[in-house]
Amino acid sequence: MCRSDILQKGEVGTYFIAYSKNLSTVKEMLTRMSVGYPPGNSDRILHFSTAHTGTLYFAPSLMVLQAYAEDGM
């Protein structure tokens, strides 16, 4: 996971980039950041900032695409 600060339209913001073999790993990292592990022990940056947007991109492997094709999805 990568965290970086950016400046756009006169505002300062932070963006996160995560790469993983499994989508479940990224989901777990985001859950630990927002909810915390144990619950309530979240990332402190969320106490000082508010998320305005969010996007998730998933690029499936060839094996996953083949499995989708076989299942008729």
N, C-alpha and C positions, 0 to 999 in steps of 0.2 A: 504494500500500500504506500502511496506517495501523497504527501500533503504539501500544498504550496499556496502562497498568498498572491493575489492578483489585484490589479487596480483597473477598474472599468467604470466609465461614466461618473467619475468623481467619487466612487465608492471603493472601499477595500473589501476584498472577500477571500475566501479560502475554497480551494477545490480539492477533491480527493480522487485519486486514480488507483484502482486495484486490478491486479491481474491474478488469475487463478485457474488451475486446471478444472476445478469444479465450482459451479455457481453457488453451491451451498457454502463454500468457504467465504465468499464475499458477503453473502447474506449473514453469516455468523459474525463477521467483523463489524458490519453495520449495526447489527443488533447489539453487540457489546458496546459500540460507541454510543448508541442512542438510549438503550434500556439499561445497559450495564451488566457486569458479571462479577459478583451477584447483582441482581436487580437493585437499582439505586446507585450503583457505583459506575456512573456513565462518564464519558469523556468530558472533562471540564470546559472545553471550548464551547460546548452547547449551553453553558451557563451564561456566556457573554455574547453569544451570537444567535441569529435566527436564520434558518434555512429559507431561502426564497424560491429556489428551483431545485430540481433533481432530475437526473436522467440515468438510465441503466441500459447498457448495450451488452448483448450476449452474442458471441460469435461461436456457434457450435462447431465441434470437430467433425471430420469426415465420418467417423463412426457414428456419431449422434445423428447426422443427416441421413445416413443409410438406415439407421434404426427407425427414424421418422418415416422414411419412404416405405419400409417393409410393413409398418403399422398402418399405412394409408393415411397418415396425418398430413 
